[in-house]
Amino acid sequence: MEKLQKTPHDKPWYAPLVHFLAHTLVGSGIFLIIAAPSVFLGWLVHKLREYHVAEFTLSVLTFLEHTILLVDALTFLCFIGITSWSAIREMRNEQDH
């Protein structure tokens, strides 16, 4: 009886899901790391307001806080979209083989 050898292209059915999960977890971690300065700026603005720092300075810091968080969130959403599309393509390629 002849043994069937697995080729390197044979992957388990759940491989695309594992790739998606891994990318999502790593991407979420990066999102949190980048969002941390935004949270810190929000806390800093709150504290500086108690010390009667100029409103212009607080406005600039608030703007930076919102900008960092918004850009981070949009980048994260794009990353999740690309990762999802990649997982779908990987699943389709597995079905074709």
Biopython code that builds the backbone (N, CA, C, O; Angstrom):
import numpy as np
from Bio.PDB.StructureBuilder import StructureBuilder

atoms = [
    (1, "MET", "N", (0.841, -1.173, 0.000)),
    (1, "MET", "CA", (0.000, 0.000, 0.000)),
    (1, "MET", "C", (0.888, 1.239, 0.000)),
    (1, "MET", "O", (1.856, 1.333, 0.754)),
    (2, "GLU", "N", (0.549, 2.146, -0.827)),
    (2, "GLU", "CA", (1.331, 3.365, -0.993)),
    (2, "GLU", "C", (0.890, 4.423, 0.009)),
    (2, "GLU", "O", (-0.303, 4.663, 0.196)),
    (3, "LYS", "N", (1.872, 5.050, 0.649)),
    (3, "LYS", "CA", (1.557, 6.115, 1.604)),
    (3, "LYS", "C", (1.299, 7.416, 0.861)),
    (3, "LYS", "O", (2.009, 7.759, -0.085)),
    (4, "LEU", "N", (0.292, 8.121, 1.295)),
    (4, "LEU", "CA", (0.041, 9.448, 0.742)),
    (4, "LEU", "C", (0.861, 10.461, 1.523)),
    (4, "LEU", "O", (0.744, 10.560, 2.745)),
    (5, "GLN", "N", (1.680, 11.200, 0.822)),
    (5, "GLN", "CA", (2.495, 12.211, 1.480)),
    (5, "GLN", "C", (1.799, 13.558, 1.379)),
    (5, "GLN", "O", (1.237, 13.926, 0.347)),
    (6, "LYS", "N", (1.859, 14.271, 2.486)),
    (6, "LYS", "CA", (1.296, 15.615, 2.484)),
    (6, "LYS", "C", (2.284, 16.562, 1.833)),
    (6, "LYS", "O", (3.482, 16.512, 2.112)),
    (7, "THR", "N", (1.790, 17.405, 0.985)),
    (7, "THR", "CA", (2.648, 18.439, 0.411)),
    (7, "THR", "C", (2.653, 19.630, 1.349)),
    (7, "THR", "O", (1.756, 19.758, 2.182)),
    (8, "PRO", "N", (3.644, 20.508, 1.235)),
    (8, "PRO", "CA", (3.684, 21.671, 2.123)),
    (8, "PRO", "C", (2.479, 22.594, 1.934)),
    (8, "PRO", "O", (2.206, 23.442, 2.783)),
    (9, "HIS", "N", (1.762, 22.430, 0.826)),
    (9, "HIS", "CA", (0.605, 23.291, 0.565)),
    (9, "HIS", "C", (-0.663, 22.802, 1.246)),
    (9, "HIS", "O", (-1.651, 23.533, 1.324)),
    (10, "ASP", "N", (-0.640, 21.562, 1.743)),
    (10, "ASP", "CA", (-1.805, 21.046, 2.462)),
    (10, "ASP", "C", (-1.815, 21.626, 3.863)),
    (10, "ASP", "O", (-0.885, 21.421, 4.642)),
    (11, "LYS", "N", (-2.859, 22.338, 4.166)),
    (11, "LYS", "CA", (-3.005, 22.956, 5.487)),
    (11, "LYS", "C", (-4.335, 22.497, 6.068)),
    (11, "LYS", "O", (-5.257, 22.159, 5.325)),
    (12, "PRO", "N", (-4.436, 22.484, 7.388)),
    (12, "PRO", "CA", (-5.736, 22.146, 7.972)),
    (12, "PRO", "C", (-6.779, 23.209, 7.612)),
    (12, "PRO", "O", (-6.439, 24.347, 7.291)),
    (13, "TRP", "N", (-8.033, 22.820, 7.672)),
    (13, "TRP", "CA", (-9.122, 23.719, 7.283)),
    (13, "TRP", "C", (-9.164, 24.980, 8.127)),
    (13, "TRP", "O", (-9.628, 26.023, 7.665)),
    (14, "TYR", "N", (-8.686, 24.893, 9.358)),
    (14, "TYR", "CA", (-8.776, 26.034, 10.272)),
    (14, "TYR", "C", (-7.568, 26.969, 10.181)),
    (14, "TYR", "O", (-7.521, 27.959, 10.911)),
    (15, "ALA", "N", (-6.605, 26.695, 9.324)),
    (15, "ALA", "CA", (-5.406, 27.535, 9.206)),
    (15, "ALA", "C", (-5.738, 29.011, 8.911)),
    (15, "ALA", "O", (-5.152, 29.892, 9.539)),
    (16, "PRO", "N", (-6.660, 29.309, 7.976)),
    (16, "PRO", "CA", (-6.988, 30.723, 7.745)),
    (16, "PRO", "C", (-7.582, 31.401, 8.984)),
    (16, "PRO", "O", (-7.329, 32.579, 9.237)),
    (17, "LEU", "N", (-8.364, 30.652, 9.744)),
    (17, "LEU", "CA", (-8.951, 31.227, 10.957)),
    (17, "LEU", "C", (-7.884, 31.513, 12.013)),
    (17, "LEU", "O", (-7.947, 32.523, 12.714)),
    (18, "VAL", "N", (-6.907, 30.617, 12.117)),
    (18, "VAL", "CA", (-5.812, 30.818, 13.071)),
    (18, "VAL", "C", (-4.974, 32.022, 12.660)),
    (18, "VAL", "O", (-4.579, 32.824, 13.506)),
    (19, "HIS", "N", (-4.702, 32.151, 11.357)),
    (19, "HIS", "CA", (-3.960, 33.323, 10.871)),
    (19, "HIS", "C", (-4.722, 34.608, 11.178)),
    (19, "HIS", "O", (-4.141, 35.592, 11.635)),
    (20, "PHE", "N", (-6.028, 34.588, 10.922)),
    (20, "PHE", "CA", (-6.851, 35.769, 11.190)),
    (20, "PHE", "C", (-6.832, 36.110, 12.681)),
    (20, "PHE", "O", (-6.680, 37.275, 13.048)),
    (21, "LEU", "N", (-6.986, 35.105, 13.537)),
    (21, "LEU", "CA", (-6.977, 35.331, 14.981)),
    (21, "LEU", "C", (-5.640, 35.890, 15.445)),
    (21, "LEU", "O", (-5.599, 36.819, 16.252)),
    (22, "ALA", "N", (-4.554, 35.331, 14.942)),
    (22, "ALA", "CA", (-3.225, 35.811, 15.332)),
    (22, "ALA", "C", (-3.015, 37.254, 14.905)),
    (22, "ALA", "O", (-2.534, 38.074, 15.686)),
    (23, "HIS", "N", (-3.376, 37.565, 13.668)),
    (23, "HIS", "CA", (-3.228, 38.940, 13.195)),
    (23, "HIS", "C", (-4.121, 39.903, 13.980)),
    (23, "HIS", "O", (-3.717, 41.029, 14.272)),
    (24, "THR", "N", (-5.316, 39.465, 14.316)),
    (24, "THR", "CA", (-6.238, 40.312, 15.073)),
    (24, "THR", "C", (-5.697, 40.579, 16.476)),
    (24, "THR", "O", (-5.767, 41.709, 16.959)),
    (25, "LEU", "N", (-5.163, 39.557, 17.129)),
    (25, "LEU", "CA", (-4.619, 39.749, 18.472)),
    (25, "LEU", "C", (-3.405, 40.679, 18.457)),
    (25, "LEU", "O", (-3.297, 41.578, 19.291)),
    (26, "VAL", "N", (-2.501, 40.462, 17.514)),
    (26, "VAL", "CA", (-1.319, 41.323, 17.421)),
    (26, "VAL", "C", (-1.734, 42.756, 17.062)),
    (26, "VAL", "O", (-1.232, 43.718, 17.644)),
    (27, "GLY", "N", (-2.644, 42.887, 16.107)),
    (27, "GLY", "CA", (-3.131, 44.217, 15.723)),
    (27, "GLY", "C", (-3.818, 44.935, 16.863)),
    (27, "GLY", "O", (-3.668, 46.146, 17.020)),
    (28, "SER", "N", (-4.577, 44.192, 17.666)),
    (28, "SER", "CA", (-5.238, 44.792, 18.830)),
    (28, "SER", "C", (-4.217, 45.277, 19.845)),
    (28, "SER", "O", (-4.380, 46.342, 20.439)),
    (29, "GLY", "N", (-3.173, 44.500, 20.042)),
    (29, "GLY", "CA", (-2.113, 44.915, 20.958)),
    (29, "GLY", "C", (-1.430, 46.188, 20.491)),
    (29, "GLY", "O", (-1.174, 47.096, 21.283)),
    (30, "ILE", "N", (-1.135, 46.247, 19.189)),
    (30, "ILE", "CA", (-0.511, 47.455, 18.637)),
    (30, "ILE", "C", (-1.458, 48.642, 18.772)),
    (30, "ILE", "O", (-1.028, 49.745, 19.108)),
    (31, "PHE", "N", (-2.755, 48.417, 18.511)),
    (31, "PHE", "CA", (-3.746, 49.482, 18.673)),
    (31, "PHE", "C", (-3.716, 50.026, 20.098)),
    (31, "PHE", "O", (-3.719, 51.240, 20.301)),
    (32, "LEU", "N", (-3.688, 49.140, 21.077)),
    (32, "LEU", "CA", (-3.683, 49.568, 22.481)),
    (32, "LEU", "C", (-2.406, 50.322, 22.838)),
    (32, "LEU", "O", (-2.448, 51.296, 23.590)),
    (33, "ILE", "N", (-1.281, 49.877, 22.305)),
    (33, "ILE", "CA", (-0.016, 50.565, 22.574)),
    (33, "ILE", "C", (-0.034, 51.981, 22.007)),
    (33, "ILE", "O", (0.425, 52.922, 22.654)),
    (34, "ILE", "N", (-0.566, 52.125, 20.797)),
    (34, "ILE", "CA", (-0.614, 53.452, 20.177)),
    (34, "ILE", "C", (-1.684, 54.320, 20.824)),
    (34, "ILE", "O", (-1.519, 55.537, 20.899)),
    (35, "ALA", "N", (-2.779, 53.724, 21.295)),
    (35, "ALA", "CA", (-3.854, 54.490, 21.932)),
    (35, "ALA", "C", (-3.478, 54.973, 23.328)),
    (35, "ALA", "O", (-4.069, 55.929, 23.830)),
    (36, "ALA", "N", (-2.513, 54.330, 23.953)),
    (36, "ALA", "CA", (-2.127, 54.691, 25.324)),
    (36, "ALA", "C", (-1.722, 56.169, 25.467)),
    (36, "ALA", "O", (-2.141, 56.809, 26.432)),
    (37, "PRO", "N", (-0.926, 56.733, 24.551)),
    (37, "PRO", "CA", (-0.611, 58.165, 24.685)),
    (37, "PRO", "C", (-1.847, 59.061, 24.609)),
    (37, "PRO", "O", (-1.899, 60.115, 25.243)),
    (38, "SER", "N", (-2.834, 58.635, 23.833)),
    (38, "SER", "CA", (-4.071, 59.406, 23.750)),
    (38, "SER", "C", (-4.778, 59.426, 25.101)),
    (38, "SER", "O", (-5.263, 60.466, 25.545)),
    (39, "VAL", "N", (-4.830, 58.278, 25.738)),
    (39, "VAL", "CA", (-5.448, 58.193, 27.067)),
    (39, "VAL", "C", (-4.651, 59.045, 28.058)),
    (39, "VAL", "O", (-5.228, 59.746, 28.889)),
    (40, "PHE", "N", (-3.330, 58.978, 27.962)),
    (40, "PHE", "CA", (-2.485, 59.784, 28.845)),
    (40, "PHE", "C", (-2.721, 61.278, 28.623)),
    (40, "PHE", "O", (-2.788, 62.047, 29.582)),
    (41, "LEU", "N", (-2.848, 61.689, 27.356)),
    (41, "LEU", "CA", (-3.116, 63.108, 27.073)),
    (41, "LEU", "C", (-4.455, 63.545, 27.664)),
    (41, "LEU", "O", (-4.568, 64.654, 28.188)),
    (42, "GLY", "N", (-5.462, 62.689, 27.583)),
    (42, "GLY", "CA", (-6.759, 63.011, 28.168)),
    (42, "GLY", "C", (-6.650, 63.210, 29.670)),
    (42, "GLY", "O", (-7.223, 64.146, 30.227)),
    (43, "TRP", "N", (-5.913, 62.327, 30.314)),
    (43, "TRP", "CA", (-5.694, 62.456, 31.753)),
    (43, "TRP", "C", (-4.899, 63.726, 32.067)),
    (43, "TRP", "O", (-5.205, 64.437, 33.024)),
    (44, "LEU", "N", (-3.878, 64.003, 31.254)),
    (44, "LEU", "CA", (-3.036, 65.182, 31.463)),
    (44, "LEU", "C", (-3.841, 66.472, 31.315)),
    (44, "LEU", "O", (-3.679, 67.393, 32.115)),
    (45, "VAL", "N", (-4.694, 66.547, 30.315)),
    (45, "VAL", "CA", (-5.538, 67.729, 30.120)),
    (45, "VAL", "C", (-6.429, 67.928, 31.341)),
    (45, "VAL", "O", (-6.596, 69.050, 31.819)),
    (46, "HIS", "N", (-6.992, 66.847, 31.838)),
    (46, "HIS", "CA", (-7.854, 66.936, 33.017)),
    (46, "HIS", "C", (-7.080, 67.495, 34.214)),
    (46, "HIS", "O", (-7.573, 68.368, 34.929)),
    (47, "LYS", "N", (-5.882, 66.992, 34.420)),
    (47, "LYS", "CA", (-5.059, 67.457, 35.550)),
    (47, "LYS", "C", (-4.591, 68.899, 35.349)),
    (47, "LYS", "O", (-4.610, 69.695, 36.288)),
    (48, "LEU", "N", (-4.172, 69.236, 34.127)),
    (48, "LEU", "CA", (-3.678, 70.592, 33.868)),
    (48, "LEU", "C", (-4.781, 71.636, 34.014)),
    (48, "LEU", "O", (-4.520, 72.778, 34.392)),
    (49, "ARG", "N", (-6.001, 71.239, 33.715)),
    (49, "ARG", "CA", (-7.130, 72.160, 33.875)),
    (49, "ARG", "C", (-7.274, 72.579, 35.342)),
    (49, "ARG", "O", (-7.641, 73.718, 35.633)),
    (50, "GLU", "N", (-6.985, 71.658, 36.258)),
    (50, "GLU", "CA", (-7.043, 71.970, 37.691)),
    (50, "GLU", "C", (-6.003, 73.022, 38.079)),
    (50, "GLU", "O", (-6.188, 73.760, 39.047)),
    (51, "TYR", "N", (-4.903, 73.084, 37.312)),
    (51, "TYR", "CA", (-3.835, 74.049, 37.603)),
    (51, "TYR", "C", (-3.981, 75.333, 36.780)),
    (51, "TYR", "O", (-3.070, 76.161, 36.743)),
    (52, "HIS", "N", (-5.118, 75.487, 36.129)),
    (52, "HIS", "CA", (-5.452, 76.703, 35.374)),
    (52, "HIS", "C", (-4.434, 77.002, 34.275)),
    (52, "HIS", "O", (-4.031, 78.149, 34.083)),
    (53, "VAL", "N", (-4.027, 75.963, 33.562)),
    (53, "VAL", "CA", (-3.149, 76.133, 32.407)),
    (53, "VAL", "C", (-3.961, 76.815, 31.308)),
    (53, "VAL", "O", (-5.180, 76.658, 31.237)),
    (54, "ALA", "N", (-3.274, 77.570, 30.453)),
    (54, "ALA", "CA", (-3.935, 78.329, 29.381)),
    (54, "ALA", "C", (-4.842, 77.414, 28.550)),
    (54, "ALA", "O", (-4.492, 76.276, 28.235)),
    (55, "GLU", "N", (-6.002, 77.943, 28.212)),
    (55, "GLU", "CA", (-6.993, 77.162, 27.464)),
    (55, "GLU", "C", (-6.478, 76.760, 26.090)),
    (55, "GLU", "O", (-6.816, 75.688, 25.587)),
    (56, "PHE", "N", (-5.659, 77.618, 25.479)),
    (56, "PHE", "CA", (-5.088, 77.276, 24.163)),
    (56, "PHE", "C", (-4.229, 76.013, 24.266)),
    (56, "PHE", "O", (-4.316, 75.133, 23.409)),
    (57, "THR", "N", (-3.409, 75.921, 25.300)),
    (57, "THR", "CA", (-2.556, 74.742, 25.511)),
    (57, "THR", "C", (-3.411, 73.501, 25.697)),
    (57, "THR", "O", (-3.116, 72.443, 25.141)),
    (58, "LEU", "N", (-4.468, 73.637, 26.479)),
    (58, "LEU", "CA", (-5.367, 72.498, 26.697)),
    (58, "LEU", "C", (-6.069, 72.098, 25.399)),
    (58, "LEU", "O", (-6.284, 70.915, 25.138)),
    (59, "SER", "N", (-6.422, 73.099, 24.589)),
    (59, "SER", "CA", (-7.082, 72.815, 23.309)),
    (59, "SER", "C", (-6.146, 72.068, 22.363)),
    (59, "SER", "O", (-6.563, 71.135, 21.677)),
    (60, "VAL", "N", (-4.883, 72.480, 22.331)),
    (60, "VAL", "CA", (-3.906, 71.805, 21.467)),
    (60, "VAL", "C", (-3.713, 70.365, 21.928)),
    (60, "VAL", "O", (-3.700, 69.449, 21.105)),
    (61, "LEU", "N", (-3.567, 70.159, 23.217)),
    (61, "LEU", "CA", (-3.392, 68.806, 23.742)),
    (61, "LEU", "C", (-4.625, 67.936, 23.494)),
    (61, "LEU", "O", (-4.505, 66.750, 23.186)),
    (62, "THR", "N", (-5.800, 68.532, 23.630)),
    (62, "THR", "CA", (-7.041, 67.796, 23.349)),
    (62, "THR", "C", (-7.123, 67.428, 21.879)),
    (62, "THR", "O", (-7.523, 66.315, 21.538)),
    (63, "PHE", "N", (-6.745, 68.360, 21.002)),
    (63, "PHE", "CA", (-6.726, 68.084, 19.564)),
    (63, "PHE", "C", (-5.781, 66.923, 19.259)),
    (63, "PHE", "O", (-6.126, 66.025, 18.491)),
    (64, "LEU", "N", (-4.601, 66.940, 19.851)),
    (64, "LEU", "CA", (-3.639, 65.856, 19.641)),
    (64, "LEU", "C", (-4.179, 64.529, 20.164)),
    (64, "LEU", "O", (-4.010, 63.488, 19.528)),
    (65, "GLU", "N", (-4.815, 64.571, 21.298)),
    (65, "GLU", "CA", (-5.433, 63.364, 21.867)),
    (65, "GLU", "C", (-6.435, 62.753, 20.898)),
    (65, "GLU", "O", (-6.399, 61.553, 20.623)),
    (66, "HIS", "N", (-7.329, 63.591, 20.386)),
    (66, "HIS", "CA", (-8.367, 63.108, 19.463)),
    (66, "HIS", "C", (-7.765, 62.630, 18.150)),
    (66, "HIS", "O", (-8.204, 61.627, 17.587)),
    (67, "THR", "N", (-6.754, 63.356, 17.662)),
    (67, "THR", "CA", (-6.126, 62.987, 16.392)),
    (67, "THR", "C", (-5.418, 61.643, 16.493)),
    (67, "THR", "O", (-5.564, 60.795, 15.613)),
    (68, "ILE", "N", (-4.654, 61.445, 17.559)),
    (68, "ILE", "CA", (-3.949, 60.173, 17.746)),
    (68, "ILE", "C", (-4.949, 59.028, 17.800)),
    (68, "ILE", "O", (-4.760, 58.005, 17.142)),
    (69, "LEU", "N", (-5.997, 59.193, 18.569)),
    (69, "LEU", "CA", (-6.979, 58.119, 18.723)),
    (69, "LEU", "C", (-7.730, 57.849, 17.420)),
    (69, "LEU", "O", (-7.963, 56.692, 17.070)),
    (70, "LEU", "N", (-8.104, 58.893, 16.707)),
    (70, "LEU", "CA", (-8.842, 58.727, 15.451)),
    (70, "LEU", "C", (-7.983, 58.051, 14.383)),
    (70, "LEU", "O", (-8.438, 57.119, 13.721)),
    (71, "VAL", "N", (-6.755, 58.511, 14.214)),
    (71, "VAL", "CA", (-5.868, 57.901, 13.219)),
    (71, "VAL", "C", (-5.581, 56.452, 13.591)),
    (71, "VAL", "O", (-5.563, 55.581, 12.721)),
    (72, "ASP", "N", (-5.360, 56.192, 14.857)),
    (72, "ASP", "CA", (-5.117, 54.827, 15.330)),
    (72, "ASP", "C", (-6.319, 53.932, 15.041)),
    (72, "ASP", "O", (-6.155, 52.814, 14.553)),
    (73, "ALA", "N", (-7.513, 54.412, 15.336)),
    (73, "ALA", "CA", (-8.722, 53.613, 15.107)),
    (73, "ALA", "C", (-8.941, 53.352, 13.621)),
    (73, "ALA", "O", (-9.272, 52.231, 13.235)),
    (74, "LEU", "N", (-8.764, 54.366, 12.788)),
    (74, "LEU", "CA", (-8.941, 54.177, 11.343)),
    (74, "LEU", "C", (-7.912, 53.203, 10.775)),
    (74, "LEU", "O", (-8.243, 52.367, 9.934)),
    (75, "THR", "N", (-6.686, 53.306, 11.227)),
    (75, "THR", "CA", (-5.645, 52.381, 10.784)),
    (75, "THR", "C", (-5.966, 50.960, 11.230)),
    (75, "THR", "O", (-5.767, 50.011, 10.472)),
    (76, "PHE", "N", (-6.461, 50.808, 12.454)),
    (76, "PHE", "CA", (-6.829, 49.490, 12.967)),
    (76, "PHE", "C", (-7.976, 48.896, 12.144)),
    (76, "PHE", "O", (-7.950, 47.712, 11.809)),
    (77, "LEU", "N", (-8.973, 49.706, 11.822)),
    (77, "LEU", "CA", (-10.087, 49.212, 11.006)),
    (77, "LEU", "C", (-9.618, 48.780, 9.621)),
    (77, "LEU", "O", (-10.072, 47.759, 9.104)),
    (78, "CYS", "N", (-8.718, 49.545, 9.022)),
    (78, "CYS", "CA", (-8.157, 49.154, 7.720)),
    (78, "CYS", "C", (-7.397, 47.841, 7.842)),
    (78, "CYS", "O", (-7.517, 46.966, 6.984)),
    (79, "PHE", "N", (-6.619, 47.704, 8.900)),
    (79, "PHE", "CA", (-5.858, 46.483, 9.131)),
    (79, "PHE", "C", (-6.792, 45.273, 9.269)),
    (79, "PHE", "O", (-6.541, 44.220, 8.684)),
    (80, "ILE", "N", (-7.860, 45.429, 10.040)),
    (80, "ILE", "CA", (-8.820, 44.326, 10.211)),
    (80, "ILE", "C", (-9.481, 43.993, 8.872)),
    (80, "ILE", "O", (-9.682, 42.821, 8.555)),
    (81, "GLY", "N", (-9.818, 45.015, 8.090)),
    (81, "GLY", "CA", (-10.412, 44.778, 6.773)),
    (81, "GLY", "C", (-9.478, 44.013, 5.849)),
    (81, "GLY", "O", (-9.900, 43.070, 5.179)),
    (82, "ILE", "N", (-8.215, 44.413, 5.809)),
    (82, "ILE", "CA", (-7.235, 43.738, 4.960)),
    (82, "ILE", "C", (-7.006, 42.311, 5.446)),
    (82, "ILE", "O", (-6.910, 41.385, 4.640)),
    (83, "THR", "N", (-6.919, 42.135, 6.749)),
    (83, "THR", "CA", (-6.717, 40.803, 7.320)),
    (83, "THR", "C", (-7.920, 39.901, 7.028)),
    (83, "THR", "O", (-7.757, 38.717, 6.730)),
    (84, "SER", "N", (-9.118, 40.464, 7.116)),
    (84, "SER", "CA", (-10.330, 39.688, 6.807)),
    (84, "SER", "C", (-10.325, 39.257, 5.345)),
    (84, "SER", "O", (-10.608, 38.103, 5.025)),
    (85, "TRP", "N", (-10.007, 40.183, 4.477)),
    (85, "TRP", "CA", (-9.978, 39.882, 3.043)),
    (85, "TRP", "C", (-8.935, 38.804, 2.751)),
    (85, "TRP", "O", (-9.176, 37.901, 1.949)),
    (86, "SER", "N", (-7.786, 38.901, 3.399)),
    (86, "SER", "CA", (-6.726, 37.908, 3.224)),
    (86, "SER", "C", (-7.196, 36.526, 3.699)),
    (86, "SER", "O", (-6.926, 35.520, 3.042)),
    (87, "ALA", "N", (-7.890, 36.477, 4.822)),
    (87, "ALA", "CA", (-8.398, 35.199, 5.338)),
    (87, "ALA", "C", (-9.436, 34.607, 4.389)),
    (87, "ALA", "O", (-9.450, 33.398, 4.157)),
    (88, "ILE", "N", (-10.294, 35.445, 3.847)),
    (88, "ILE", "CA", (-11.313, 34.972, 2.891)),
    (88, "ILE", "C", (-10.641, 34.406, 1.644)),
    (88, "ILE", "O", (-11.021, 33.342, 1.155)),
    (89, "ARG", "N", (-9.643, 35.121, 1.134)),
    (89, "ARG", "CA", (-8.917, 34.632, -0.046)),
    (89, "ARG", "C", (-8.212, 33.317, 0.251)),
    (89, "ARG", "O", (-8.201, 32.410, -0.581)),
    (90, "GLU", "N", (-7.620, 33.216, 1.444)),
    (90, "GLU", "CA", (-6.942, 31.985, 1.824)),
    (90, "GLU", "C", (-7.930, 30.822, 1.904)),
    (90, "GLU", "O", (-7.603, 29.710, 1.489)),
    (91, "MET", "N", (-9.134, 31.061, 2.431)),
    (91, "MET", "CA", (-10.155, 30.010, 2.498)),
    (91, "MET", "C", (-10.606, 29.603, 1.106)),
    (91, "MET", "O", (-10.806, 28.419, 0.835)),
    (92, "ARG", "N", (-10.766, 30.578, 0.225)),
    (92, "ARG", "CA", (-11.172, 30.272, -1.153)),
    (92, "ARG", "C", (-10.114, 29.461, -1.867)),
    (92, "ARG", "O", (-10.436, 28.526, -2.601)),
    (93, "ASN", "N", (-8.840, 29.812, -1.658)),
    (93, "ASN", "CA", (-7.746, 29.066, -2.304)),
    (93, "ASN", "C", (-7.699, 27.633, -1.797)),
    (93, "ASN", "O", (-7.385, 26.723, -2.564)),
    (94, "GLU", "N", (-8.001, 27.413, -0.535)),
    (94, "GLU", "CA", (-8.013, 26.052, 0.007)),
    (94, "GLU", "C", (-9.146, 25.238, -0.609)),
    (94, "GLU", "O", (-9.000, 24.034, -0.821)),
    (95, "GLN", "N", (-10.275, 25.887, -0.896)),
    (95, "GLN", "CA", (-11.399, 25.174, -1.497)),
    (95, "GLN", "C", (-11.082, 24.767, -2.931)),
    (95, "GLN", "O", (-11.542, 23.729, -3.406)),
    (96, "ASP", "N", (-10.293, 25.593, -3.616)),
    (96, "ASP", "CA", (-9.980, 25.309, -5.012)),
    (96, "ASP", "C", (-9.013, 24.130, -5.168)),
    (96, "ASP", "O", (-8.955, 23.511, -6.230)),
    (97, "HIS", "N", (-8.263, 23.826, -4.120)),
    (97, "HIS", "CA", (-7.267, 22.752, -4.221)),
    (97, "HIS", "C", (-7.795, 21.461, -3.697)),
    (97, "HIS", "O", (-7.087, 20.454, -3.707)),
]
sb = StructureBuilder()
sb.init_structure("model")
sb.init_model(0)
sb.init_chain("A")
sb.init_seg("    ")
for serial, (resi, resn, name, xyz) in enumerate(atoms, 1):
    if name == "N":
        sb.init_residue(resn, " ", resi, " ")
    sb.init_atom(name, np.array(xyz, "f"), 0.0, 1.0, " ", f" {name:<3s}", serial, name[0])
structure = sb.get_structure()
